[in-house]
Amino acid sequence: MAKRRLRNRKVRYVAIGAALATGGVVVAMLPSANAAEAKTPDQIMTMCERSAVVNGDQRTVEDFGGAFADGFQADNCDFVETNFETFDGPTEKASIDFPNCEPNATDPAKVSITWSSTAAQGQGKYVSTQQGGGGGLFGFLSGSWAKHEGTLDMTVKSATAGDTEARDVPVGKVLHMEFTPKLQRMTGEWRVRIDADPGSFAVNPSPEQNFVAPDVVEGPVILPGAAGAPGVVDGTSKAVLEDC
């Protein structure tokens, strides 16, 4: 048994020496060569988009516009949520001005004011609703957002809030409506995996490789629409009076 170990070790040393003598590369025999190659977040997101499975859904190359010969760039990609929060978004003017500024005006002006405000449905650091015809990776976030109350399908590009209200405009004032949307922010990671390859006669084995791209996704809180209508943006409307 001792002779056999010695003989095998000698053969291995001879093989390495021959490779060095001929300029061959022996780094592939070292464990460090099996480490995953560094990727930028954009490269990782491309791998995720072209993964065989995304958030548990089996895909075909046609799903990301690829041809059969293109194949997949990774075996699996999952979005893992790490935090979720709601907050007030920026206040915006949501109507035209309604003045009551006539020199001889003595009574409040009664007006019917229609206001409307639109908010982008979702935007992430690396993905958005504009990515791809079917929402791209953004569509896969719908399942994560569905866990939280008052959300809409994340493939929808925008949602609105609005109403028509009867208001009184005091003398010497100009009225307009403002709207402050309620927004939500989801923080998480896109985790991409390339499975280990045991190798074959002509292919070297390779270890499992894992890549992570952090993402922060924001969008409005959505209230259910009436009678099947699209959902509307949650938030606070306010009448604002200014001097003429």
Solvent accessible surface area in square Angstrom, and as a share of the most:
residue,aa,sasa,rsa
1,M,162,0.72
2,A,70,0.54
3,K,160,0.68
4,R,147,0.54
5,R,141,0.52
6,L,114,0.57
7,R,141,0.51
8,N,93,0.48
9,R,127,0.46
10,K,133,0.57
11,V,95,0.55
12,R,138,0.50
13,Y,137,0.52
14,V,97,0.55
15,A,61,0.47
16,I,49,0.25
17,G,36,0.35
18,A,54,0.42
19,A,23,0.18
20,L,117,0.58
21,A,89,0.69
22,T,115,0.67
23,G,62,0.60
24,G,34,0.33
25,V,123,0.70
26,V,34,0.20
27,V,80,0.46
28,A,64,0.49
29,M,100,0.45
30,L,95,0.47
31,P,112,0.71
32,S,86,0.56
33,A,49,0.38
34,N,69,0.35
35,A,76,0.59
36,A,46,0.36
37,E,121,0.54
38,A,96,0.74
39,K,70,0.30
40,T,72,0.42
41,P,52,0.33
42,D,96,0.50
43,Q,91,0.41
44,I,9,0.05
45,M,10,0.05
46,T,62,0.36
47,M,11,0.05
48,C,0,0.00
49,E,33,0.15
50,R,68,0.25
51,S,0,0.00
52,A,17,0.13
53,V,33,0.19
54,V,0,0.00
55,N,47,0.24
56,G,61,0.58
57,D,78,0.40
58,Q,135,0.60
59,R,18,0.07
60,T,74,0.43
61,V,12,0.07
62,E,119,0.54
63,D,82,0.43
64,F,24,0.10
65,G,71,0.69
66,G,11,0.10
67,A,59,0.45
68,F,190,0.79
69,A,100,0.77
70,D,86,0.44
71,G,27,0.26
72,F,83,0.35
73,Q,84,0.37
74,A,5,0.04
75,D,53,0.27
76,N,20,0.10
77,C,0,0.00
78,D,50,0.26
79,F,15,0.06
80,V,50,0.29
81,E,45,0.20
82,T,83,0.48
83,N,77,0.40
84,F,45,0.19
85,E,68,0.30
86,T,72,0.42
87,F,58,0.24
88,D,108,0.56
89,G,12,0.11
90,P,93,0.58
91,T,73,0.43
92,E,91,0.41
93,K,113,0.48
94,A,10,0.08
95,S,15,0.10
96,I,126,0.64
97,D,68,0.35
98,F,39,0.16
99,P,81,0.51
100,N,12,0.06
101,C,56,0.33
102,E,117,0.52
103,P,136,0.86
104,N,127,0.65
105,A,27,0.21
106,T,113,0.66
107,D,100,0.52
108,P,78,0.49
109,A,32,0.25
110,K,168,0.71
111,V,32,0.19
112,S,79,0.51
113,I,0,0.00
114,T,87,0.51
115,W,16,0.06
116,S,69,0.44
117,S,14,0.09
118,T,79,0.46
119,A,18,0.14
120,A,69,0.53
121,Q,0,0.00
122,G,2,0.02
123,Q,99,0.44
124,G,12,0.11
125,K,130,0.55
126,Y,52,0.20
127,V,4,0.02
128,S,15,0.09
129,T,4,0.02
130,Q,105,0.47
131,Q,52,0.23
132,G,50,0.48
133,G,96,0.92
134,G,67,0.65
135,G,4,0.03
136,G,17,0.16
137,L,0,0.00
138,F,0,0.00
139,G,21,0.21
140,F,40,0.17
141,L,0,0.00
142,S,29,0.19
143,G,54,0.52
144,S,15,0.10
145,W,1,0.00
146,A,74,0.57
147,K,140,0.59
148,H,45,0.20
149,E,167,0.75
150,G,18,0.18
151,T,36,0.21
152,L,44,0.22
153,D,71,0.37
154,M,0,0.00
155,T,49,0.28
156,V,58,0.33
157,K,117,0.50
158,S,52,0.34
159,A,8,0.06
160,T,64,0.37
161,A,8,0.06
162,G,44,0.42
163,D,78,0.41
164,T,77,0.45
165,E,37,0.17
166,A,96,0.74
167,R,84,0.31
168,D,77,0.40
169,V,0,0.00
170,P,48,0.30
171,V,66,0.38
172,G,30,0.29
173,K,63,0.27
174,V,23,0.13
175,L,3,0.01
176,H,10,0.04
177,M,0,0.00
178,E,38,0.17
179,F,7,0.03
180,T,28,0.16
181,P,13,0.08
182,K,80,0.34
183,L,26,0.13
184,Q,2,0.01
185,R,68,0.25
186,M,0,0.00
187,T,42,0.24
188,G,2,0.02
189,E,49,0.22
190,W,0,0.00
191,R,106,0.39
192,V,2,0.01
193,R,80,0.29
194,I,47,0.24
195,D,61,0.32
196,A,60,0.47
197,D,61,0.32
198,P,122,0.77
199,G,24,0.23
200,S,77,0.49
201,F,218,0.91
202,A,95,0.73
203,V,79,0.46
204,N,113,0.58
205,P,90,0.56
206,S,45,0.29
207,P,50,0.31
208,E,89,0.40
209,Q,42,0.19
210,N,88,0.45
211,F,14,0.06
212,V,74,0.42
213,A,0,0.00
214,P,73,0.46
215,D,1,0.01
216,V,60,0.35
217,V,0,0.00
218,E,58,0.26
219,G,4,0.04
220,P,1,0.00
221,V,12,0.07
222,I,3,0.02
223,L,75,0.37
224,P,117,0.74
225,G,25,0.24
226,A,84,0.65
227,A,117,0.90
228,G,78,0.75
229,A,52,0.40
230,P,111,0.70
231,G,8,0.07
232,V,62,0.36
233,V,5,0.03
234,D,32,0.17
235,G,33,0.31
236,T,92,0.53
237,S,41,0.26
238,K,117,0.50
239,A,32,0.25
240,V,31,0.18
241,L,84,0.42
242,E,92,0.41
243,D,107,0.55
244,C,88,0.53
